[in-house]
């Protein structure tokens, strides 16, 4: 039995659950109800409602990705600086919530952030003014950061622990201070992990619809919500597929950037 035989189950899986669904999306996105070729489904992204949802999704995804980067990089640096046994335990605790279904985790935050939720009850107990964060873009960003932060921490941590201490010490011997060492040695060497983390956060944040539905109360439509409604409520597979093709452009751009900085995929979790 040759080695190629063992790849057969994977090939079947890829064909059945990746290639065929993508081919269906392309077909429906580029045809109308009669099966004739058309670009109207793709061009629908230019309508006011759809373009607004697209740019809002892009903006929230960029903000969430930036926040995740600002939180994840210092945490990854701290994890690198402590002993391996302790860092392994902290990483395990950090990713433990990911073992729970993301829908359940988001619903939990819906309860916490609601007007009568745990957060406002705690603020009332402390004598502080309550906040109305649920059903706002702030709540959606909060949910995105919570759900996708581990995907930023792990690639950065993975590449930081591979940076030899001798490189840092060499920079110090050449007269560089801590800030100069970080910006000229550590950060440039960690760019593959940073780009990998940005890609792994930006893509799901750009396409999500569950978080915006639960934490946005259905009042804030992202492009993921528009596509989901086209497939379900509207039963318009052609429109949903056409809009999905537009999203694929952003995903392909992200994948191209990742391939440039991390061609071997060594930092992808």
N, C-alpha and C positions, 0 to 999 in steps of 0.2 A: 504494500500500500504506500503510494508516494505521498510526499509532504503536501502536494497540492490538494490531495483528497481531504485532508483535515480542514482545508479552507472552504470546502463546499458548503457547510452549514452557514458560515459567515456570508458567503456570496449569495446564497438563497435569501438570507435575512436582509441583506442590503437591497437586493432586487425587489423583494416583496414589501419592505417597509420604508425604503428610502427612494429608490429610483422610480418605482411605479407611482407612489403618491406625488412626487415632484413632477412627473410627466403629466399626471392628471391636472395638477395646478396650472402648468403651462398651457395645457389644452383648453381648459375652461377659461383661463385668463385671456386667451387670445381668440376666443370664438364667442358668438352670440347664441341665442336660444335655438337657432336653426342650424348651428354648426358652422356657419360662415366665419371666415377670418375677420377680426376687427381689433382695433386698438382702443376702442371706447372704454373698455373695462380698466385699462391701465391709465388712460387719460382722465378717468373719473377722479383721480387723486388731485386734480387741479381745481375741483369744485371747492367752494368756500368751506363747507363743512368738513370735507375730507382733508383738505390742505391744513386747516386749523388743527385738526386732530393729529396730523402727521408732525407738524412743527411743535405742537405741545408735547407730543411723545418724545421727539428729539431733544427738546429743552429739558424735560424732566429726567430723561435718561442721562444726559450730559451732567446735570447737577448731581444726580445720584452717584454717578461714576466718580466725579470729582470728590464728593464727600467720602465715598468708600476708600479712595486713594489716600486722602488726608488722614483717615482713621487707620487704615491698614498698614501703611508704611512704618509709622512709629511702632505699632504693635509687633510687626515682623522684626524690626530692629531689636525690640526688647526680648522677643523669643530667641533671637540669635545669641543674645548676650548671656543668657542664663544656661544652666547645665542642660545637657541633652535629655536627661530623665525628666526634669521638671518641665522643660519646653514641650516634650512629647505629651505629658499629662495635660498641659494647658491647651495644646492644639486639639487633643481629644475632647476636652470639655467644650472648646469653642465650636467644634463641628458636631457635637452631640445633638443639638436641636435640628440639624439637617436630616437626622434620621426620622424625624416626624414629618408627616405630610405637610407640604408648604401651604396648602389650603387651610389646614387646621391652625397652623401658626399664624396665618394672616387673620383668620377669624378670631383668634385669641387677642390680637392687637386691636381688632375692631371693638372688642369688649373693653379693653383697657383705655382706648382713646375716646370712647363715646362720651357724650355730655354728662352722663351719670355714671361714668366708668370709674375704674380704680384710680386713674391719674387725677381726675377732678376731686374724687373723694379724699385722696391724700392731700391735695392742695387745700381743700376746705379744712381738713384736720390741722394743717399747719398755719391756718389763717391767711393763706395767700389767695389771690384772685384765681378763679377757674379759667380754663382756656377752652375754646371751641375749635379743636383741630380736626375732628372727624369730618368727613365729606369735603375736605379741602385738598389742594395740591400738596400742602405740607404733609398731610397724613399719607398721601401716596408716596412722596419722597421718603418719608420715614419707613414705610413698608418695604420699599425697594432696597434701601440701605440695609435694613435688618435681614432681608431674605438673601441678598447677594453679597454682603460683606465677606463671608468666608471665601468666596470665589476670588476675592482680591487679595486676601491675606495669604492664602496658601501658595499661590505662584510666586509672590514676592519673597515669602519666607524660604521657599524651596531654592530660589536662586541666591539669596543672601548667604545661606549656610555653605554654599559652594565657593564663595569668595574667600580666598586664602588670607589669613591674617598677615602673611608676609607682605602682601601688597599694601595693606594699610600701614604697616610698620615702615615700609620703604618710603611711602609718602611723608610720614612723620620725620624720618631721617633726613629727607630732602628739605625740611623746613616748613612743611605744610601744617597749618593748625587743624583743629577738628572740623571746622566748617569747610575749609578748602579740601580736606581729605574726602569729606562726604560728597561734595559737588563735583570733584575732579576724578575721584576713584570709585567710591562705593556706589553712588547713584548711576553713573554711566555703565558700570558693570552689571547693575541690577535691571537695566532697561528691558531685557527679554522678559523678566518676570513681571515688570510693570505693564508692559504692552499686553502680555498674556492676560493679566488680571483685568485690565481695562476692557479688553475684548469680551472676556467671560462675564463681565458685569453689564457692559453697554448693550450687548445683543439681547439678553433676556429682559432688561429694563425697557428697551425700545419696543419689544413685542408683547409685553405682558398685558393681560386684560383682567386677570383675577384680582390683582391688588387694587387696581383702579375701581373695579366694581364694588369690592367690599369696603375699602377705606375711602373711596370717593362717593359712595352712596349712589352710583349710577348717574350722578350729576355731571361728572367730568369725563368726557369721552376721549380716550386715546385711540390711536390708530388700531391697536389691538382690539378694542371694544367695537369699533366700526366693522372690522373684518369678522369678528365673532358674531355680531348681529346680522351681517349679510348672509352668513352661512346658516344661522339658526332661525332667528325671527323672520328674516326676509326670504329665506330659502333661495337666495340669489347666489349660486355658486360661481357664476361668471364674474360678478362684481367682486365678490370676496377673493377669488383667485387673482383677479387683475390687481387688486390692492396688495395682495400678498407678494406678487412679483415685484412691486415697488419696494417693499420691505426687504426683499432678497438682495436688492442692489446695495442697501446699507450693510447687510450681513456679509456680502461678498467683499465689500470694501474693507470691513473689519478683518475678515479672514486674510485678505491680501497684506494688510499692515502687519498682522501677527506673523505671517509667513516670512516677511522681510526681516523682522527682528528676532524671530525664533524659528528658523527654518526646520529644525529637527523636532520641534514640538516638545522639547525637553522640560519645559516649565508648565505645561498644561496639566492640571490636576486630573 
